Amino acid sequence: MKVRYIVAMTLGLAVSTSVMASEGEALFKKSGCNACHALDKKSVGPSFTAIAAKYAGDAGAQAKLEAKVRSGGSGSFGGMPMPPTPSKISDADIKTLVTLALTGK
């Protein structure tokens, strides 16, 4: 009986993780981040995998990057500036996108 619960929980987590990943990817495209970023290769801006590698272990990275995504900035990955994010993109969506960037996915 316990095995069934463990299997059910494992399947539930696997499904929720893949749903979160697909929702995150849809948000990545819908918000326009894909105009300058790619998930796994450099484009105009750094890839999400490069962002994750640079900020690995930085406890303040989430807040720093949320502020940078909202307001814009430059210098972290070269000379190309990050433009401010339009106000139509919610703070919650920015939080989700930064979380995805920091996981490299």
N, C-alpha and C positions, 0 to 999 in steps of 0.2 A: 504494500500500500504506500509506504513512504517513497518507494522508487517512482511510482506514478506521479507523486507530487513534485519530485525533483525533476523528472522529465518534463512535466507540464511547465514548471517555472523556467527551465532552461529554454524550452521552445518559446515561451512568452517573451523572455528577454531577447532572444535572437530575432524574433519578429519585430519587437519594439525598437531594437537597435537599427535594423534595416529600414524600418519606417522613418526613424529619425534621420538616418543618412539620406534617404530619398527626399524627405521634406527639406532638409538642409540644402541639398543640391538644387532643389526647385527654388528655394529662397535665394541662393547664390546667383542663379540666373535671373530671377524676377527682379532682384534689387539692382542688377546691372554690374555686380562685382566682376562678372566674367568678361566685361569689356577690357579690364586691365589685369586681371588675375586668372590663373589656372590652378587647378587642384594640385597638380604634380609636376609642372614645368614652369620655368620663368616665362613671363610674357612682358607686357609693359611694366607691370609690378611683380613683386615676388610671388612665388607659388605658396599655397597653403602649407605644403611640406617644408619649405624654407622658413616660413614664419614659425611653424611649430618647432623646428630645430633651433632657431635663434633664441626663442623665448622659453625653451625647456628649462624647468626648474625655477623660473622667475615668478615668485608668488604674486607680484603686482602686475603681471603682464595683462591679465584680463581687463582691469580698470584702465591701464595705460592705453591699450589698443582700442578699447571702446571709445575713449576720448579722442584718439587720433582718427579713428574712422569717422566719428561725428564731425569733428572740426577741421580735419585735414592736417597735413604735416609733411616733413621731408627729412632726409638725411639718414634714415634707418637702413635703407637698402640701396643707397646710391643717390644720384641727383634728382631723379624723377619725383616730383612732389605727389603726395596723396591728396586729391581734392576733397573738400568737405562733402559729406553725404547729404543728399537732399532731405529736407524735413519730412517728405512723404514716407521715408523709411523710418519706422518706429525704433525707439531705443531698445525695445524687446527684440526686434529683428537684428539690430546691430549686436546685441549681446549673444544671440544665437550664432550669428556669422563669425564673431570673434572666437567663440567657443569652438566652432568647427575649425577655424584657422589654427587654433592652438593645439588641436588634436591632429592636424595635418590631413584632414579629410574633407 
